[in-house]
Amino acid sequence: MPIQILPPQLANQIAAGEVVERPASVVKELVENSLDAGATRIDVDIEKGGAKLIRIRDNGCGIAKDELAMALARHATSKIASLDDLEAIVSLGFRGEALASISSVSRLTLTSRTEDQTEAWQAYAEGREMAVTVKPAAHPVGTTLEVLDLFYNTPARRKFMRTEKTEFTHIDEVIRRIALARFDVAISLSHNGKLMRQYRGVTQDAQRERRLGAICGTTFMQHALRIDWQHDDLALRGWVADPAGSRQVTDLQYCYVNGRMMRDKLINHAIRQAYQTQLGDEQQPAYVLYLEIDPHQVDVNVHPAKHEVRFHQSRLVHDFIWQGVMSALQASRAAELPIAHAEEPAPQWQPENRQAAGGNHFSQPAATPRRSGAAGGGWQSQEPGYNTREGAAYQKLIQTPVSVPTPAKAPSVPAPVPKPASETPLAAHVQSFGRVLSVVRQCYALLERGDTLQLLSLPVAARWLKQAQLQPGEEGLKPQPLLIPVRLKVAAEEMAVIGRQAALLTAMGIDLQREGQHVTLRAVPLPLRTQNLQILIPELLGYLARQQEVSAFALAQWLARRDNAEAPHWNHSQAITLLAELERLCPQLLKSPPSGLLQAVEIESAINALKHE
């Protein structure tokens, strides 16, 4: 067979093999065109799973009459004009193949009107040469594309289409992904005349989370961890499910690069690696993540369906994503530890007893399920409360020597009277701040210590704890290397401070290296990992430059007060953990609490007011 140029229709049908895999592919291409046109409302109508009809209507900028015929031609686009444009693509489409390919395997009609035109125009391709016919039509500003009888002229492709339900499920998934990418766009989806999905355009964070919950489900939202991670031109935002949520939510993985839907291996590997020690090999993490990167640093023209990209600094992007997800998981794990600690049963009080007698089950003020000591015994549960008669009998029994045949010859030692539950020593140990009863206004712990009530400021307690954690001691603080070093530009006087205070910075676990007019932060101690280092370090150098002499204690105090992390909203279990750490690291505060930390609550007047004559 001689070499020949393929007819336009056959060439477009071959191209359609890459672009149009199934009806969902058509929906994706056309809705992305609507988004590129600036649409804020998109209506999608489907019939017979997309085999009979796919109609996309938008309120975008529209296509001028003179450009309608060209819009259906192959390699025709308004989104790029030069190689420079190709190297920094910001639109979703750019190849100019979608409409030509779709029209070659269906009966496609394009109706559009721009704001400058007084009437709309309609275009459709027909014939072997795919000549475009243009005629007047009635239409508001925007564009409507109708795709009828998909694959009608390629029976082999139509034969491989699945059932109507399956094809619509794929379309529904495409709309879900696009709705997650563009919260500001209202999208509706109808099937066989019935409205199936309606996503309203939203702008506020609370509304975004409601839309996220409507798409991803309540289980994902209950376990979702918010990510807002940034380094230079890289930004990672969105939500990841904690390990418990990822085990419950299967096949929920949405990732976007500069707003473009992605199924990229590098991104998936970085996220999976962050969960490596927390999920099994057969389990997958659940996430909705948005990666923003300089368009010059990513090549989107590497996959026919644009599902994959290539990063120019792939290792940097991989580590950046890994660190962002890992930080969210570590923060969540740290918050969960107090909760797990709080759920452990409090140690029960037991009176002293002879070793030979074993545990005194009857003397417990509050009974709990306990393993029976008898042979063959199973799990037994005692009734709540204390049985005085049984307890007294048991006390006499355990004090009776085995060799004595009758109780009459037993030593007359009075049995200890068990304490009622209200008198058991459940209050905190004397070397503690007291027992946490509640958290008031999310930042004050209400403590019970003996017969007194006290209020403790949790932010002040956290500051004292951080100050103690930042004390270098004899060996100094251990530097924790940053996965992505932070490069900062500093003034000359602050640059001089780095050399002058090198020993102090090393003792504090802060690794700064000078590079001309810049410094690179390579490591910080663990207590500073949660702070915004791009703000903290320049302020730290400025503080050192203003001081003639500064000790490690003073610097730790300054760093603790300069905590620029977001103020937490404390809960009961977090307050318990904070006080336990404070008692361990700052025992001096128990003897002489500083001002602003602890305040007694006067309750006598309230008690007197409640007393009855």
C-alpha positions as CSV (number, residue, x, y, z in Angstrom):
1,M,0.0,0.0,0.0
2,P,1.5,3.4,-1.0
3,I,2.1,6.2,1.5
4,Q,-0.8,8.6,1.5
5,I,-2.3,11.4,3.6
6,L,-5.2,10.2,5.7
7,P,-8.6,11.8,5.1
8,P,-9.5,14.4,7.8
9,Q,-12.4,12.3,9.3
10,L,-10.2,9.2,9.6
11,A,-7.4,11.2,11.2
12,N,-9.8,12.7,13.7
13,Q,-11.2,9.3,14.5
14,I,-7.7,8.0,15.2
15,A,-7.2,11.0,17.5
16,A,-10.5,10.3,19.1
17,G,-9.1,6.9,20.2
18,E,-6.8,8.8,22.6
19,V,-9.2,11.5,23.7
20,V,-12.6,9.8,23.7
21,E,-12.4,6.6,25.7
22,R,-16.0,6.6,26.8
23,P,-18.9,9.1,27.4
24,A,-17.3,10.3,30.6
25,S,-14.2,11.4,28.6
26,V,-16.5,13.6,26.4
27,V,-18.0,15.1,29.5
28,K,-14.6,15.8,31.0
29,E,-13.3,17.6,27.9
30,L,-16.4,19.7,27.3
31,V,-16.8,20.7,31.0
32,E,-13.1,21.7,31.1
33,N,-13.7,23.9,28.0
34,S,-16.5,25.6,29.9
35,L,-14.3,26.3,32.9
36,D,-11.6,27.7,30.6
37,A,-14.3,30.0,29.1
38,G,-14.9,31.5,32.6
39,A,-18.3,29.8,33.2
40,T,-19.8,30.1,36.7
41,R,-22.7,27.7,36.0
42,I,-22.6,24.5,34.0
43,D,-25.5,22.2,33.3
44,V,-24.9,18.6,32.2
45,D,-27.7,16.6,30.7
46,I,-27.2,12.9,29.9
47,E,-29.4,10.3,28.2
48,K,-28.9,6.6,28.1
49,G,-25.6,6.8,29.9
50,G,-24.2,9.3,27.4
51,A,-24.7,7.0,24.4
52,K,-27.7,8.8,23.1
53,L,-27.1,12.4,24.3
54,I,-24.5,14.5,26.1
55,R,-25.5,18.2,26.5
56,I,-23.2,20.7,28.2
57,R,-24.6,24.2,28.7
58,D,-22.6,27.0,30.3
59,N,-22.6,30.8,30.8
60,G,-19.0,31.4,29.8
61,C,-17.7,34.0,27.4
62,G,-18.9,32.2,24.3
63,I,-17.4,31.8,20.8
64,A,-17.6,34.5,18.1
65,K,-19.4,33.6,14.9
66,D,-16.3,34.0,12.8
67,E,-14.5,31.4,15.0
68,L,-17.2,28.8,15.2
69,A,-16.1,26.9,12.1
70,M,-12.5,26.9,13.2
71,A,-13.5,25.7,16.7
72,L,-14.4,22.3,15.2
73,A,-11.1,22.0,13.2
74,R,-8.2,19.9,14.4
75,H,-5.4,21.6,16.3
76,A,-7.4,24.8,16.7
77,T,-7.3,26.5,20.1
78,S,-7.3,30.0,21.7
79,K,-5.3,28.8,24.7
80,I,-1.7,28.7,23.4
81,A,0.1,30.5,20.6
82,S,3.8,29.7,21.1
83,L,6.3,27.4,22.7
84,D,6.5,29.7,25.6
85,D,2.8,29.3,26.3
86,L,3.2,25.5,26.1
87,E,5.9,25.6,28.8
88,A,3.6,27.5,31.3
89,I,0.1,26.2,30.7
90,V,-2.5,27.6,33.1
91,S,-5.7,26.4,31.2
92,L,-7.2,22.9,31.4
93,G,-7.2,22.4,27.6
94,F,-4.6,23.4,25.2
95,R,-4.2,20.9,22.3
96,G,-7.2,21.9,20.2
97,E,-8.2,18.2,19.5
98,A,-11.2,17.6,21.7
99,L,-14.0,19.1,19.6
100,A,-12.6,17.8,16.3
101,S,-12.2,14.3,17.7
102,I,-15.6,14.2,19.4
103,S,-17.4,15.5,16.2
104,S,-15.7,12.7,14.2
105,V,-17.4,10.0,16.2
106,S,-20.8,11.6,16.9
107,R,-23.3,14.1,15.7
108,L,-22.0,17.3,17.4
109,T,-23.8,20.6,17.4
110,L,-22.1,23.8,18.8
111,T,-24.3,26.7,19.7
112,S,-22.7,29.9,21.1
113,R,-23.1,33.6,21.7
114,T,-20.7,36.2,22.9
115,E,-21.7,39.3,24.9
116,D,-21.0,41.5,21.9
117,Q,-23.3,39.7,19.5
118,T,-27.0,40.3,19.3
119,E,-27.8,36.8,18.2
120,A,-26.4,33.3,18.6
121,W,-24.9,31.0,15.9
122,Q,-24.9,27.3,15.6
123,A,-22.3,25.1,13.9
124,Y,-22.1,21.4,13.1
125,A,-19.7,19.3,11.0
126,E,-21.0,16.9,8.3
127,G,-19.8,14.9,5.3
128,R,-16.6,13.0,4.6
129,E,-14.5,16.2,4.7
130,M,-16.2,17.3,7.8
131,A,-17.3,20.6,6.4
132,V,-18.7,23.0,9.0
133,T,-22.2,24.5,8.5
134,V,-23.1,27.7,10.5
135,K,-26.6,29.1,10.9
136,P,-28.4,31.5,13.2
137,A,-29.9,30.2,16.5
138,A,-31.5,31.4,19.8
139,H,-29.2,31.2,22.8
140,P,-28.2,33.3,25.8
141,V,-24.6,34.4,26.3
142,G,-22.5,31.3,26.7
143,T,-22.2,27.9,24.9
144,T,-24.1,24.7,24.5
145,L,-22.6,21.5,23.0
146,E,-24.8,18.6,22.1
147,V,-23.2,15.2,21.3
148,L,-25.7,12.8,19.8
149,D,-25.3,9.1,19.1
150,L,-21.7,8.7,20.4
151,F,-19.7,6.2,18.3
152,Y,-22.5,5.7,15.8
153,N,-20.0,5.5,12.9
154,T,-17.5,3.4,14.8
155,P,-19.4,0.2,15.7
156,A,-16.3,-1.5,17.2
157,R,-15.9,1.3,19.8
158,R,-19.7,1.3,20.6
159,K,-19.6,-2.4,21.2
160,F,-17.1,-2.0,24.0
161,M,-19.3,0.5,25.9
162,R,-20.7,-0.8,29.2
163,T,-24.2,-0.7,30.5
164,E,-26.1,2.6,30.9
165,K,-25.7,2.5,34.7
166,T,-22.0,1.9,34.5
167,E,-21.3,4.6,32.0
168,F,-23.4,7.1,34.0
169,T,-21.4,6.1,37.1
170,H,-18.2,7.1,35.3
171,I,-19.8,10.4,34.3
172,D,-20.9,11.1,37.9
173,E,-17.4,10.5,39.1
174,V,-16.0,13.0,36.6
175,I,-18.5,15.6,37.8
176,R,-17.5,14.9,41.4
177,R,-13.9,15.4,40.6
178,I,-14.6,18.7,38.8
179,A,-16.9,19.9,41.6
180,L,-14.1,19.4,44.1
181,A,-11.7,21.3,41.9
182,R,-13.9,24.3,41.4
183,F,-16.0,25.1,44.5
184,D,-16.9,28.5,43.0
185,V,-18.8,27.0,40.0
186,A,-22.4,25.7,40.2
187,I,-22.7,22.4,38.5
188,S,-25.9,20.3,37.9
189,L,-26.1,16.8,36.4
190,S,-29.2,15.2,35.0
191,H,-29.8,11.7,33.7
192,N,-32.8,10.8,31.5
193,G,-34.5,14.0,32.5
194,K,-34.0,13.5,36.3
195,L,-31.8,15.8,38.3
196,M,-29.1,13.6,39.9
197,R,-26.5,16.0,41.3
198,Q,-26.6,19.7,42.1
199,Y,-23.5,21.4,43.4
200,R,-24.0,25.1,44.3
201,G,-21.2,27.5,43.9
202,V,-19.6,28.5,47.2
203,T,-16.9,30.8,48.4
204,Q,-16.7,30.6,52.2
205,D,-14.7,27.9,54.1
206,A,-17.7,26.5,55.9
207,Q,-19.6,26.2,52.7
208,R,-16.7,24.5,51.0
209,E,-16.6,21.9,53.8
210,R,-20.3,21.3,53.4
211,R,-19.8,20.7,49.7
212,L,-16.8,18.5,50.4
213,G,-19.0,16.5,52.8
214,A,-21.8,16.1,50.2
215,I,-19.3,14.7,47.7
216,C,-17.0,12.7,50.0
217,G,-19.4,11.6,52.7
218,T,-19.7,12.2,56.5
219,T,-17.2,9.4,57.3
220,F,-14.4,11.2,55.5
221,M,-15.3,14.5,57.1
222,Q,-15.2,13.0,60.6
223,H,-11.7,11.8,60.0
224,A,-10.4,14.6,57.8
225,L,-7.2,16.5,58.7
226,R,-6.8,19.9,57.2
227,I,-3.5,20.6,55.4
228,D,-2.1,24.1,54.6
229,W,1.6,23.6,53.7
230,Q,3.7,26.1,51.8
231,H,7.4,26.5,50.7
232,D,8.4,29.1,48.2
233,D,6.3,28.6,45.1
234,L,5.0,25.2,46.3
235,A,1.7,25.0,48.2
236,L,-0.3,22.0,49.3
237,R,-3.8,22.4,50.7
238,G,-6.8,20.2,51.3
239,W,-7.7,17.3,53.5
240,V,-6.3,13.8,54.3
241,A,-8.1,11.2,56.4
242,D,-6.4,9.9,59.5
243,P,-5.4,6.2,59.4
244,A,-8.6,5.1,61.1
245,G,-10.7,7.0,58.4
246,S,-8.6,5.7,55.6
247,R,-9.4,2.2,56.7
248,Q,-13.1,3.0,56.5
249,V,-13.2,5.1,53.4
250,T,-12.0,3.1,50.4
251,D,-11.2,4.4,46.9
252,L,-11.4,8.1,47.8
253,Q,-8.3,9.7,46.3
254,Y,-8.6,13.1,44.6
255,C,-5.5,15.1,43.7
256,Y,-5.2,18.3,41.7
257,V,-2.2,20.1,40.3
258,N,-2.9,23.8,39.5
259,G,-6.6,22.8,39.4
260,R,-6.1,19.9,37.0
261,M,-7.3,16.4,37.9
262,M,-4.4,14.1,38.4
263,R,-3.6,10.4,38.9
264,D,0.1,10.9,39.1
265,K,2.4,8.1,40.3
266,L,4.9,10.4,42.0
267,I,2.1,12.2,44.0
268,N,0.5,8.9,45.0
269,H,3.8,7.5,46.1
270,A,4.6,10.5,48.3
271,I,1.2,10.3,50.0
272,R,1.4,6.6,50.4
273,Q,4.9,6.9,51.9
274,A,3.6,9.3,54.6
275,Y,1.1,6.6,55.7
276,Q,3.7,3.8,55.4
277,T,3.9,2.8,59.1
278,Q,0.2,3.4,59.8
279,L,-1.6,1.5,57.0
280,G,-1.3,-2.0,55.8
281,D,-0.1,-3.0,52.3
282,E,-3.6,-3.6,51.1
283,Q,-5.0,-0.3,52.5
284,Q,-5.0,3.0,50.7
285,P,-5.0,6.5,52.1
286,A,-8.0,8.8,51.5
287,Y,-7.4,12.4,50.6
288,V,-8.5,15.5,48.7
289,L,-5.4,17.5,48.0
290,Y,-4.6,20.6,45.9
291,L,-1.0,21.1,44.8
292,E,-0.1,24.6,43.5
293,I,3.2,25.0,41.7
294,D,4.8,27.4,39.3
295,P,3.5,26.4,35.8
296,H,7.1,26.6,34.4
297,Q,8.1,23.8,36.9
298,V,5.6,21.3,35.6
299,D,5.0,19.7,32.1
300,V,1.3,18.7,31.6
301,N,1.8,17.6,28.0
302,V,3.0,14.0,28.8
303,H,-0.3,12.0,28.7
304,P,-3.0,11.8,26.0
305,A,-5.7,12.3,28.5
306,K,-3.6,14.7,30.7
307,H,-3.9,12.4,33.7
308,E,-0.2,12.6,34.5
309,V,2.4,15.4,34.7
310,R,6.1,15.6,34.9
311,F,7.8,17.8,37.5
312,H,11.1,19.4,36.7
313,Q,12.2,19.0,40.3
314,S,10.4,15.8,41.0
315,R,12.4,14.9,44.2
316,L,11.7,18.3,45.7
317,V,7.9,18.0,44.9
318,H,7.9,14.4,46.3
319,D,9.5,15.4,49.6
320,F,7.4,18.5,49.9
321,I,4.1,16.5,49.6
322,W,5.5,13.8,51.9
323,Q,6.4,16.3,54.6
324,G,3.1,18.1,54.3
325,V,1.0,15.0,54.8
326,M,3.4,13.6,57.4
327,S,3.1,16.8,59.5
328,A,-0.7,16.6,59.4
329,L,-0.6,13.0,60.5
330,Q,1.9,13.7,63.3
331,A,-0.2,16.6,64.6
332,S,-3.2,14.4,64.6
333,R,-1.4,11.6,66.4
334,A,-0.1,14.0,69.0
335,A,-3.7,15.2,69.6
336,E,-5.0,11.7,69.9
337,L,-2.5,10.6,72.5
338,P,-4.2,12.5,75.3
339,I,-7.5,11.1,74.3
340,A,-6.2,7.6,74.4
341,H,-4.7,8.3,77.8
342,A,-7.9,9.8,79.1
343,E,-9.9,6.6,78.1
344,E,-7.7,4.3,80.2
345,P,-9.6,3.3,83.3
346,A,-8.4,5.3,86.4
347,P,-6.6,3.2,88.9
348,Q,-9.0,1.8,91.5
349,W,-8.3,2.5,95.2
350,Q,-7.8,-0.7,97.3
351,P,-7.2,-1.0,101.1
352,E,-4.0,-2.6,102.1
353,N,-4.2,-6.4,102.4
354,R,-2.1,-9.4,103.3
355,Q,-0.1,-11.0,100.4
356,A,-1.4,-14.4,101.1
357,A,-5.0,-13.3,100.7
358,G,-4.6,-12.0,97.2
359,G,-6.7,-9.1,95.8
360,N,-9.6,-8.0,98.0
361,H,-12.4,-7.8,95.4
362,F,-15.1,-6.9,97.9
363,S,-13.2,-3.9,99.3
364,Q,-13.3,-2.0,96.0
365,P,-15.5,1.1,96.2
366,A,-16.6,0.7,92.5
367,A,-16.6,-2.7,91.0
368,T,-15.3,-3.3,87.5
369,P,-15.3,-6.4,85.3
370,R,-12.5,-8.6,86.6
371,R,-11.0,-12.0,85.6
372,S,-11.9,-14.7,88.1
373,G,-9.1,-16.4,89.9
374,A,-10.9,-19.7,90.3
375,A,-9.9,-22.6,88.0
376,G,-12.0,-22.6,84.9
377,G,-13.5,-19.3,85.8
378,G,-14.6,-17.0,83.0
379,W,-15.1,-13.2,82.9
380,Q,-17.2,-12.0,85.8
381,S,-18.8,-8.6,86.4
382,Q,-19.7,-7.4,89.9
383,E,-22.7,-5.2,90.5
384,P,-21.9,-1.6,91.1
385,G,-21.6,-0.4,94.7
386,Y,-20.4,-2.1,97.9
387,N,-22.1,-4.9,99.8
388,T,-21.4,-4.3,103.5
389,R,-22.5,-7.7,104.8
390,E,-20.4,-9.7,102.3
391,G,-17.5,-7.4,102.8
392,A,-17.5,-7.9,106.6
393,A,-17.8,-11.6,106.2
394,Y,-14.9,-11.6,103.8
395,Q,-12.8,-9.5,106.1
396,K,-13.2,-12.0,108.9
397,L,-12.4,-14.9,106.5
398,I,-9.1,-13.5,105.3
399,Q,-8.0,-12.8,108.8
400,T,-8.6,-16.3,110.0
401,P,-5.4,-18.6,110.1
402,V,-5.8,-21.7,108.1
403,S,-4.7,-24.0,111.1
404,V,-7.5,-22.8,113.3
405,P,-10.5,-25.2,113.1
406,T,-13.1,-22.8,114.4
407,P,-13.5,-19.0,114.0
408,A,-13.8,-18.7,117.8
409,K,-10.0,-19.1,118.3
410,A,-9.2,-16.5,115.6
411,P,-7.2,-13.4,116.8
412,S,-9.6,-10.7,117.7
413,V,-8.4,-8.1,115.2
414,P,-11.2,-5.7,114.2
415,A,-11.9,-5.8,110.5
416,P,-11.1,-2.5,108.7
417,V,-14.2,-0.6,107.8
418,P,-14.2,-0.1,104.0
419,K,-14.4,3.5,102.9
420,P,-17.5,4.6,101.0
421,A,-16.9,5.7,97.4
422,S,-17.2,9.4,98.3
423,E,-14.2,9.1,100.7
424,T,-11.8,7.2,98.5
425,P,-8.6,9.0,97.6
426,L,-9.5,9.8,94.0
427,A,-8.2,13.4,94.3
428,A,-4.9,14.0,92.6
429,H,-1.6,13.4,94.3
430,V,-0.3,16.1,96.5
431,Q,2.5,16.8,94.1
432,S,0.2,17.9,91.3
433,F,-1.9,20.8,90.3
434,G,-5.0,18.8,91.0
435,R,-7.7,16.9,89.1
436,V,-9.0,18.4,85.8
437,L,-12.7,18.7,86.2
438,S,-13.5,20.6,82.9
439,V,-12.1,23.1,80.4
440,V,-13.7,26.5,80.5
441,R,-13.9,28.7,77.4
442,Q,-11.5,26.3,75.6
443,C,-8.4,27.8,77.4
444,Y,-8.9,27.5,81.2
445,A,-8.7,24.2,83.1
446,L,-11.0,24.0,86.2
447,L,-9.0,22.0,88.8
448,E,-10.0,20.3,92.0
449,R,-7.2,20.2,94.7
450,G,-8.3,19.0,98.0
451,D,-11.4,21.1,99.0
452,T,-10.5,24.0,96.7
453,L,-11.3,24.8,93.1
454,Q,-8.7,26.6,90.9
455,L,-8.6,28.0,87.4
456,L,-5.4,27.4,85.4
457,S,-4.6,29.2,82.2
458,L,-3.7,26.6,79.6
459,P,-1.9,29.0,77.2
460,V,0.3,30.2,80.0
461,A,1.0,26.6,81.1
462,A,1.9,25.7,77.5
463,R,4.3,28.6,77.4
464,W,6.0,27.5,80.6
465,L,6.2,23.9,79.2
466,K,7.7,25.1,75.9
467,Q,10.2,27.2,77.8
468,A,11.3,24.1,79.8
469,Q,11.5,22.1,76.6
470,L,13.7,24.7,75.1
471,Q,16.2,24.7,77.9
472,P,19.4,23.3,76.3
473,G,21.0,21.7,79.5
474,E,24.5,20.4,79.4
475,E,24.3,18.5,76.1
476,G,22.2,21.1,74.2
477,L,19.0,20.6,72.3
478,K,19.0,17.9,69.5
479,P,18.6,19.5,66.1
480,Q,15.9,18.0,63.9
481,P,16.9,18.3,60.2
482,L,14.3,20.0,57.9
483,L,13.3,17.9,54.9
484,I,13.1,21.2,52.9
485,P,15.7,23.7,54.1
486,V,14.4,27.3,54.5
487,R,16.4,30.0,52.7
488,L,16.1,33.5,54.1
489,K,17.5,36.9,53.2
490,V,18.8,38.8,56.2
491,A,20.4,42.2,56.9
492,A,24.1,42.6,57.5
493,E,23.9,43.1,61.2
494,E,21.7,40.0,61.6
495,M,24.2,38.1,59.5
496,A,27.0,39.1,61.9
497,V,24.9,37.8,64.8
498,I,25.0,34.3,63.4
499,G,28.8,34.2,63.8
500,R,28.8,36.0,67.1
501,Q,26.2,33.8,68.7
502,A,27.1,30.5,66.9
503,A,27.7,28.6,70.2
504,L,24.3,29.7,71.6
505,L,22.5,28.8,68.3
506,T,24.2,25.4,68.3
507,A,23.2,24.8,71.9
508,M,19.6,25.6,71.0
509,G,19.6,23.1,68.2
510,I,19.3,25.8,65.4
511,D,21.5,25.1,62.4
512,L,22.0,28.2,60.2
513,Q,24.4,28.4,57.3
514,R,25.5,31.6,55.7
515,E,25.5,31.9,51.9
516,G,26.3,35.5,50.8
517,Q,23.3,37.7,51.8
518,H,21.2,34.7,52.5
519,V,21.1,32.1,55.3
520,T,19.8,28.6,55.0
521,L,18.0,27.1,58.0
522,R,18.7,23.3,58.0
523,A,17.5,22.2,61.4
524,V,15.6,23.3,64.5
525,P,14.8,21.6,67.8
526,L,11.6,19.6,68.0
527,P,9.5,22.2,70.0
528,L,10.0,24.7,67.2
529,R,8.9,22.4,64.3
530,T,5.3,23.6,64.4
531,Q,6.1,27.2,64.1
532,N,6.3,29.4,60.9
533,L,10.1,29.4,60.6
534,Q,10.1,31.9,57.8
535,I,8.8,34.4,60.2
536,L,10.4,33.2,63.5
537,I,14.0,33.0,62.4
538,P,14.4,36.6,61.1
539,E,12.7,37.8,64.3
540,L,15.1,35.7,66.3
541,L,18.1,37.1,64.6
542,G,16.8,40.6,65.1
543,Y,16.2,39.9,68.8
544,L,19.8,38.6,69.2
545,A,21.2,41.7,67.3
546,R,19.5,44.0,69.8
547,Q,20.9,42.2,72.8
548,Q,24.4,42.9,74.2
549,E,24.4,39.6,76.1
550,V,21.8,36.9,76.1
551,S,21.7,33.6,77.9
552,A,20.2,30.3,76.8
553,F,17.5,30.7,79.5
554,A,16.5,34.2,78.2
555,L,16.5,32.9,74.6
556,A,14.3,30.0,75.6
557,Q,11.9,32.4,77.4
558,W,11.8,34.7,74.3
559,L,11.1,31.7,72.0
560,A,8.3,30.4,74.2
561,R,6.6,33.8,74.3
562,R,7.1,34.2,70.5
563,D,5.2,31.1,69.6
564,N,3.5,32.1,66.4
565,A,1.6,28.8,66.0
566,E,-2.2,29.0,65.9
567,A,-3.7,29.1,69.4
568,P,-5.2,25.7,70.1
569,H,-8.7,25.2,71.4
570,W,-8.1,22.9,74.4
571,N,-10.2,19.9,75.3
572,H,-10.3,17.9,78.5
573,S,-7.8,15.2,77.5
574,Q,-5.3,17.7,76.1
575,A,-5.5,19.7,79.4
576,I,-4.7,16.5,81.4
577,T,-1.7,15.7,79.2
578,L,-0.4,19.3,79.3
579,L,-0.5,19.4,83.1
580,A,1.2,16.0,83.4
581,E,4.1,17.2,81.3
582,L,4.2,20.5,83.2
583,E,4.4,18.7,86.6
584,R,7.2,16.5,85.2
585,L,9.3,19.2,83.6
586,C,8.5,22.2,85.9
587,P,8.0,20.9,89.4
588,Q,9.0,24.3,90.8
589,L,5.7,25.7,89.6
590,L,3.8,23.5,92.0
591,K,5.4,25.2,95.0
592,S,5.3,28.8,93.7
593,P,3.0,29.2,90.7
594,P,3.8,32.4,88.8
595,S,1.2,35.2,88.3
596,G,-1.2,34.6,85.5
597,L,-1.0,30.8,85.7
598,L,-3.3,29.8,88.6
599,Q,-6.2,31.5,90.3
600,A,-8.3,30.2,93.2
601,V,-12.1,30.1,92.7
602,E,-14.1,31.3,95.7
603,I,-17.0,28.9,96.1
604,E,-18.0,29.4,99.8
605,S,-20.4,32.2,99.0
606,A,-22.1,29.9,96.4
607,I,-22.3,27.1,98.9
608,N,-23.7,29.3,101.6
609,A,-26.3,30.6,99.1
610,L,-27.5,27.1,98.5
611,K,-27.7,26.0,102.1
612,H,-31.2,25.8,103.5
613,E,-32.2,26.8,107.0
